[in-house]
Amino acid sequence: MKRFIGFVRKEFFHIMRDRRTAAILFGMPVLQLLLFGFAIRNEISEVRTGILDLSHDVVTKKLTDKIFSSGTFVASAVLNSGKEIGKAFASGKMNEVIVFEPGFAGKLQRDGTAQMQVITDGSDPNVSRIVTGYTESVVRDFLREKSNAAGAPVGVEAVPVMKFNPALKSVYLFVPGLMAMILMLVSALMTSISITREKETGTMELLLVSSLKPIQIIVGKVVPYLLLSFVNVLTVVGLAFFVFGVPCRGSLALLLAESLLFIMTALSLGIFISSITNSQQVAMMISLAGLLMPTVLLSGFIFPVASMPLPLQAISNIIPARWYLVIVRAIMLKGAGIAVLWKETLVLMFMSLLFMTASVRKFSERLQ
């Protein structure tokens, strides 16, 4: 029994001697609790709303003021025609557009009812449902106040319209997110593990003292995963279109090019992780805790980034999957082009260059 207790004690201190492993073991539960507690929120704190008023009367003005005075809705733009709605959604500037029909006040006074369209971005069905519910709640409060003031019941019919996803299919939300997860898993996680395995077995030292340059070693390691990841992109896009009916309204060539850029970003991130770790266990734990979990929670895959606290919103900016999800949803569901997505593209390019440069420098120092 004493021998067994001594063995357990030895193993425990062996784990604790590795500071990185100990920090991950103790820090991961705290990190998970904080992320899940703050990131998993179904409510929307800010709804960017555009108004298309085709009536321009006193009632539509009062209803508009009622909507924006609720504290949840933020005035994003005043539209002049229905042609501007698609561009506004494609650019990501709005969550909702409210359209008042012509002669709104006259119909309300004459017939006792009038219509307004509540157009939401159906590319995220969960957010679309919540935003529509918020708007209908404000309209009900307005009608209650107006009915009491007028002494007769009046009604405004809020007609929900889901842009880009009329049926509110959840697969439209999950396909882009799964693409990001799969590419991050294959590219970053597997790359970091494969290179640290070379370190553990000692073959990396042989490569570093060979005639190969550090950049050649890195490229040789990542090319197989680059090809596998690109095949995964083709597979996921094909299954999404032919099996689940998810459209690709934008350029397929642009979608593949952006996916290739995200693969390069994930690969460079995996290489960077492998350059700062010496064991597969640590590399895997860093990849899982630092890449996959934030990809699910903080990228906007399931939970809207806008509803998170400001510190988590700031952290989400350094997660490559957040920018890739914006790109994929905009191309596949909204038909957006590079003129709209240039900022997200530049962010991914910058991340790729940053991590690749840091990795090459780290390997060069190791070689010296």
C-alpha positions in Angstrom: 0.0 0.0 0.0 2.8 2.4 0.8 4.4 1.6 -2.5 1.2 2.4 -4.3 0.7 5.7 -2.4 4.3 6.6 -3.2 3.7 5.9 -6.9 0.6 8.1 -6.9 2.5 10.9 -5.2 5.3 10.6 -7.7 2.9 10.8 -10.6 1.1 13.8 -9.1 4.3 15.8 -8.6 5.4 14.7 -12.1 2.3 16.4 -13.5 2.7 19.5 -11.4 6.3 20.0 -12.4 5.1 20.8 -15.9 3.9 24.4 -15.2 2.0 24.6 -18.5 0.1 21.4 -17.9 -0.7 22.4 -14.3 -1.9 25.8 -15.4 -4.2 24.3 -18.0 -5.6 21.7 -15.6 -6.5 24.3 -13.0 -7.3 27.1 -15.4 -9.5 25.2 -17.9 -12.5 24.7 -15.5 -12.5 28.4 -14.5 -12.2 29.4 -18.1 -15.0 27.1 -19.1 -17.3 28.4 -16.3 -16.7 32.0 -17.2 -17.2 31.5 -21.0 -20.3 29.4 -20.6 -21.7 31.7 -18.0 -21.2 34.9 -20.0 -21.4 33.7 -23.6 -24.4 31.5 -23.5 -27.2 34.1 -23.7 -30.3 33.9 -25.8 -31.4 37.5 -25.2 -30.3 40.3 -27.6 -29.0 43.5 -26.0 -28.9 45.5 -29.2 -30.9 45.3 -32.3 -29.6 47.4 -35.2 -32.8 48.6 -36.9 -33.5 50.3 -40.2 -36.8 52.1 -41.0 -38.4 52.2 -44.4 -41.4 54.5 -43.9 -43.6 54.6 -47.1 -46.3 56.6 -45.3 -44.5 59.4 -43.4 -47.4 60.2 -41.1 -47.8 61.0 -37.4 -48.7 57.4 -36.4 -45.6 55.9 -38.1 -43.4 58.5 -36.4 -44.9 57.8 -33.0 -44.5 54.0 -33.5 -40.9 54.5 -34.6 -40.2 56.7 -31.5 -41.8 54.0 -29.4 -39.6 51.3 -30.9 -36.3 53.2 -30.4 -37.2 54.4 -26.9 -37.5 50.8 -25.7 -33.7 50.7 -25.2 -33.2 47.5 -27.2 -33.5 48.9 -30.7 -30.8 51.1 -32.1 -31.4 53.3 -35.2 -29.0 52.1 -37.9 -30.3 53.9 -41.0 -33.4 55.4 -42.7 -34.0 53.6 -46.0 -35.6 55.3 -49.0 -36.6 52.2 -51.1 -36.9 48.5 -50.9 -33.8 48.0 -53.1 -31.6 49.2 -50.2 -32.8 46.4 -47.8 -30.8 43.6 -49.4 -27.6 45.6 -49.5 -28.0 46.7 -45.9 -28.4 43.1 -44.7 -25.5 41.8 -46.9 -23.2 44.4 -45.4 -24.1 43.2 -41.8 -25.1 46.7 -40.7 -28.6 45.7 -39.7 -30.5 43.0 -37.8 -33.9 44.2 -38.8 -35.8 46.5 -41.2 -39.3 47.8 -40.4 -41.4 48.7 -43.4 -44.6 50.8 -42.9 -47.0 50.5 -45.8 -48.3 53.6 -47.7 -51.2 55.3 -46.1 -50.6 53.7 -42.7 -52.4 56.2 -40.6 -55.4 56.4 -43.0 -55.9 52.7 -43.0 -55.6 52.6 -39.2 -58.2 55.3 -38.8 -60.5 54.0 -41.6 -60.3 50.2 -41.2 -59.0 50.0 -37.6 -55.9 48.0 -38.8 -52.7 48.6 -40.8 -49.7 46.5 -41.7 -46.0 46.8 -41.1 -43.3 44.4 -42.2 -40.7 43.2 -39.8 -37.9 42.0 -42.0 -35.1 40.2 -40.2 -31.8 38.5 -41.2 -32.8 34.8 -41.4 -29.3 33.6 -41.8 -29.3 33.4 -38.0 -32.7 31.8 -37.3 -32.3 32.1 -33.5 -31.6 35.8 -33.6 -34.3 36.4 -36.2 -37.0 34.8 -34.0 -35.9 36.8 -30.9 -35.8 40.1 -32.8 -39.2 39.5 -34.3 -40.6 38.7 -30.8 -39.1 41.9 -29.4 -40.6 44.0 -32.1 -44.1 42.5 -31.8 -43.9 43.1 -28.0 -43.2 46.8 -28.5 -46.0 47.0 -31.1 -48.5 45.4 -28.7 -47.6 48.0 -26.0 -48.1 50.8 -28.5 -51.5 49.4 -29.5 -52.6 49.1 -25.9 -51.7 52.8 -25.3 -53.4 54.0 -28.5 -56.5 51.9 -27.8 -56.9 53.4 -24.3 -56.4 56.9 -25.7 -58.7 56.5 -28.6 -61.4 54.6 -26.7 -61.7 52.0 -29.5 -59.6 49.0 -30.3 -57.0 49.5 -33.1 -54.7 47.0 -34.6 -51.3 47.0 -36.3 -50.4 43.7 -38.0 -46.7 43.0 -37.8 -45.9 40.7 -40.7 -42.6 38.8 -40.2 -40.4 38.4 -43.2 -37.2 36.3 -42.9 -34.7 37.5 -45.4 -32.3 34.9 -46.9 -34.0 32.0 -44.9 -37.8 32.2 -45.2 -38.4 28.8 -43.7 -36.0 29.6 -40.8 -34.0 26.3 -41.3 -31.5 25.8 -38.6 -29.2 24.1 -41.0 -28.5 27.5 -42.6 -26.9 28.5 -39.2 -25.0 25.3 -38.5 -23.4 24.5 -41.8 -21.0 27.6 -41.8 -20.2 26.9 -38.1 -19.5 23.3 -38.8 -17.2 24.3 -41.6 -15.2 26.5 -39.2 -15.0 23.8 -36.6 -13.9 21.0 -39.0 -11.3 23.2 -40.5 -10.0 24.3 -37.1 -9.9 20.7 -35.9 -8.1 19.3 -38.9 -5.8 22.3 -39.6 -4.8 23.7 -36.2 -5.3 20.7 -33.8 -3.8 18.0 -36.0 -0.9 20.2 -37.2 0.1 21.1 -33.7 0.0 17.5 -32.5 1.9 16.2 -35.5 4.8 18.6 -35.1 5.1 18.2 -31.3 5.1 14.4 -31.9 8.3 14.9 -33.9 9.8 16.8 -31.0 8.9 14.0 -28.5 10.4 11.3 -30.7 13.5 13.3 -31.4 13.1 13.4 -35.2 12.5 17.2 -35.2 16.1 17.7 -34.1 17.3 15.7 -37.0 15.2 17.8 -39.4 16.5 21.0 -37.9 20.1 20.1 -38.4 19.5 18.9 -41.9 19.9 20.9 -45.1 16.2 21.9 -45.0 15.4 25.4 -44.1 12.8 26.1 -41.3 10.3 27.4 -43.8 10.7 24.2 -45.9 10.1 22.0 -42.8 7.0 24.0 -41.9 5.6 23.9 -45.5 6.3 20.2 -45.8 4.4 19.5 -42.6 1.4 21.6 -43.4 0.8 20.7 -47.1 -0.9 17.4 -46.4 -3.3 19.0 -43.9 -3.9 21.9 -46.4 -5.0 19.4 -49.0 -7.2 17.4 -46.5 -8.8 20.5 -45.2 -9.6 21.8 -48.7 -11.2 18.4 -49.6 -13.3 18.8 -46.4 -14.5 22.2 -47.6 -15.6 20.7 -50.9 -17.3 17.8 -49.1 -19.2 20.1 -46.7 -20.3 22.5 -49.4 -21.4 19.7 -51.6 -23.4 18.0 -48.8 -24.9 21.3 -47.7 -26.2 22.0 -51.2 -27.2 18.6 -52.4 -28.4 17.0 -49.2 -29.6 19.9 -47.0 -30.5 22.4 -49.6 -28.4 25.2 -48.3 -27.8 27.6 -51.2 -24.7 29.3 -52.4 -26.0 32.6 -53.6 -22.6 34.2 -54.0 -19.5 33.3 -55.9 -18.4 29.7 -55.3 -14.8 30.6 -56.4 -14.8 33.4 -53.7 -16.1 31.0 -51.1 -13.4 28.4 -51.9 -10.7 31.2 -51.9 -11.8 32.5 -48.5 -11.9 29.0 -47.1 -8.4 28.4 -48.3 -7.4 31.6 -46.6 -9.0 30.4 -43.3 -7.2 27.1 -43.7 -3.9 28.9 -43.9 -4.8 30.9 -40.8 -5.7 27.8 -38.9 -2.5 26.0 -40.1 -0.3 28.9 -39.1 -2.0 28.9 -35.7 -1.4 25.2 -35.2 2.3 25.6 -36.2 2.6 28.5 -33.7 1.2 26.3 -30.9 3.6 23.5 -31.8 6.5 25.9 -31.7 5.9 26.9 -28.1 5.1 23.5 -26.8 7.2 20.3 -26.4 4.6 17.6 -25.9 1.5 16.4 -27.7 -0.6 16.5 -24.5 0.1 20.2 -23.9 -0.5 21.0 -27.6 -3.8 19.2 -27.6 -5.0 20.8 -24.4 -4.1 24.3 -25.7 -5.7 23.6 -29.0 -8.9 22.3 -27.4 -9.2 25.0 -24.7 -7.9 27.9 -26.8 -9.3 27.1 -30.2 -12.2 24.8 -30.4 -14.1 26.0 -27.3 -13.8 29.7 -28.3 -14.8 28.8 -31.8 -18.1 27.3 -30.6 -18.8 29.9 -27.9 -17.3 33.2 -29.0 -17.4 33.2 -32.8 -21.1 33.7 -33.3 -21.6 30.1 -34.3 -24.5 29.5 -31.9 -24.7 32.5 -29.6 -24.8 36.1 -31.1 -21.6 38.1 -30.3 -23.7 41.3 -29.8 -25.4 39.8 -26.7 -22.1 39.1 -25.0 -20.4 41.4 -22.5 -17.9 43.9 -24.0 -14.8 42.0 -22.8 -15.9 38.8 -24.5 -16.8 40.8 -27.6 -13.3 42.2 -27.7 -11.8 38.7 -27.2 -13.9 37.4 -30.1 -12.1 39.7 -32.4 -8.9 37.7 -32.2 -10.7 34.4 -33.0 -10.3 33.6 -36.7 -13.5 31.6 -36.9 -15.6 34.8 -36.1 -14.4 36.5 -39.3 -14.7 33.3 -41.3 -18.3 32.8 -40.2 -19.2 36.3 -41.3 -17.6 35.6 -44.7 -19.3 32.2 -45.2 -22.8 33.3 -44.2 -22.5 36.4 -46.3 -21.4 34.5 -49.5 -23.6 31.5 -49.2 -26.8 33.0 -47.9 -26.7 36.7 -48.8 -24.7 36.6 -52.1 -22.2 39.2 -50.9 -18.9 39.8 -52.7 -15.4 40.9 -51.9 -16.5 44.6 -51.9 -18.5 43.8 -48.7 -16.1 41.3 -47.2 -12.8 43.0 -47.7 -12.3 43.9 -44.0 -12.8 40.3 -42.8 -10.5 39.1 -45.6 -7.7 41.5 -44.5 -8.1 40.4 -40.9 -7.6 36.7 -41.8 -4.6 37.6 -44.0 -3.0 39.6 -41.2 -3.5 36.7 -38.8 -2.0 34.2 -41.2 1.1 36.3 -41.7 1.5 37.1 -38.0 1.4 33.5 -36.9 3.5 32.2 -39.7 6.2 34.8 -39.2 6.2 34.0 -35.4 6.5 30.3 -36.1 9.3 30.6 -38.6 11.2 32.9 -36.2 10.7 30.4 -33.3 12.0 27.5 -35.4 15.0 29.6 -36.6 15.9 30.3 -32.9 15.6 26.6 -32.2 17.9 25.8 -35.1 20.5 28.3 -33.9 
